[in-house]
Amino acid sequence: MLESLAAVRRAWTALGAGDAETRAAYEQESSALNLRNLKIVLPIFLCLHALLLTAIHNAPTPTPEHVAWIAWLGRIEAVFVPLTIGLLIVTHAWRSPRAGLVLGEATATMGILGTALMSANVQRIQPNQNAFTVLLLGVGLILRVRPAVYVTNALGGAAIVGYGIAHFLRDPGFLGVQVVVLATVLALALAMFFGTRFLRLRDVATRRQVERLNASLEERVASQVEKITEHAKEIEQLNEQLNQQVKERSRELSMALARLAEEHQALAPGTVLGGRVEIQARIGEGGMGAVYRARDLVTSGAVAVKVVQAGSVNELDGLYRFLREAQALASLTHPAIVRSFHVDVADDGRLFQIMELVAGETLQAWLDREGPLRVPTAARLGAVLADALANAHAAGVVHRDVKPANVMLTSVSPGIKLLDFGVSKLRDARAAHGRTDGNVIGTPEFLSPEQIGDPANVGDRADVYALGLVLYLSLSGRPPYDTVSARSWLVAHVVQPPESIGAVVKDIDPDVASTVMACLRKAPEERPSAADVARSLAACADRLGCAALESLWRPGSRPPDRPSPEPPITGVQRAETPGRRTLKVMR
């Protein structure tokens, strides 16, 4: 029972005017709608009046009743037409927000009462209520007026028509029928008016509810976005603080370089450095020290530790490069770049760096054992490696020693890790140390022309040149220059044009070939950026249907249909070959 009463109350509220906000929105919408409709309806009314006046002028008058009907119709039109013209003028001139409501109600009043007078007058010659019926129903549908105005006009018009029926019709049979018709028309018009108003109000209320809901959702989303943005800023600030702490710590560590001049033996298993890592086994040598497998005492995880060893401790430049590597890696977060966790000085003065331990083998070892890569595989490898270099370049880091021995192939996404930033150059390194490094640093087979001619001003395009050499070797099994000695390598990089990869590798994709050769241009400004190379090769790899790179290096997984390599004529040997001597050229 209570629910039924509540439903009746809601319906009655909607039939009336709804809440204050809904009523205001409904009136604003009604005013604009009335103005648009009146500019169309009023000219139509004038045309109908003109036709009616023409018909009156030409109508025959066979009886006195017809004469009286035409006379009164002319009087009604004499008032009705000027009023319609005036309303039309005001409709185009009035700019008030409520103009549509006032003019709509004025037009409704004039139309209903004027048509009622016409219908009452026509009863002189025949029982007809068509004009009043059409106007009464049309006003309720076309114009939006207040219920009180419509009901008053409807009752007033019905009373006028009813008076005409009672006064002019003498036949009781016709009189009763016309009264019933009039009452039916009145009831139907009122029901249609209130039903239409109810639906319109409900539509406005629904739209307002949806708008409020959307506004609430937008506010909540904006609040969540703001919180996420604040958290992101906090995380970014924390990262900057951590990076700054690493850089500051690196600068502080440079004060301890003088303590590293004494000789040190290889670290035995079980040795603990800086109370942080426990040495387990030696796994290789880098450009400035030995690399060990170790256990991180903080996380208990396996890590790699690079330790500055005897022989390099006497070279202050090498120690500075070691610290610059730590700074460089601390600012890089690309998944294809080995991560750096910590840099410190042990109690005995050893400078060490804790890095991510990568399981796999170098690209150099793979090429020595398996031979050249298939074109799709080489394109995918080049795309990932170029993307890693682009990330480093964006952070202001130039690797300066990109070669197959520094590319580790892994079975973990994205399939490779770029190692050994030991000769990397931060773009502001000279300003930071107050000196100019004029040394030619790197592996001769993979030096760029500018590293040989102007090593103090090496930019990121040097890494692009080395990337082109790596891709050329990976695709063909040989370098683009026919030379073996260190001196001839330097001359070849500067003056000798590279042999076209298309002439060496049969059926190579032309887009891959053009990208590789573009990387080998002598002038740095003519080479593409690492980001451009990454996009180009990624598109080629996708088009050639290459699978994810990490799936190709898993045990027992080899790319099918490997091309038969020609006998390599290169000075690049297997990275793990005992006794291999890496050529470092110093000016």
Secondary structure, 3 states (H helix, E strand, C coil): CHHHHHHHHHHHHHHHCCCHHHHHHHHHHHHHHHHHHHHHHHHHHHHHHHHHHHHHHHCCCCCHHHHHHHHHHHHHHHHHHHHHHHHHHHHHHCCCCCHHHHHHHHHHHHHHHHHHHHHHHHCCCCCCCHHHHHHHHHHHHHCCCCHHHHHHHHHHHHHHHHHHHHHHCCCHHHHHHHHHHHHHHHHHHHHHHHHHHHHHHHHHHHHHHHHHHHHHHHHHHHHHHHHHHHHHHHHHHHHHHHHHHHHHHHHHHHHHHHHHCCCCCCCCCCCEECCCEEEEEEEEECCCEEEEEEEECCCCCEEEEEEECCCCCCCHHHHHHHHHHHHHHHCCCCCCECCEEEEEECCCCCEEEEEECCCCEEHHHHHHHHCCCCHHHHHHHHHHHHHHHHHHHHCCEECCCCCHHHEEECCCCCCEEECCCCCCEECCHHHHHCCCCCCCCCCHHHCCHHHHHCHHHCCCHHHHHHHHHHHHHHHHCCCCCCCCCHHHHHHHHHHCCCCCHHHHCCCCCHHHHHHHHHHCCCCHHHCCCHHHHHHHHHHHHHHCCCCCHHHHCCCCCCCCCCCCCCCCCCCCCCCCCCCCCCCCCCC
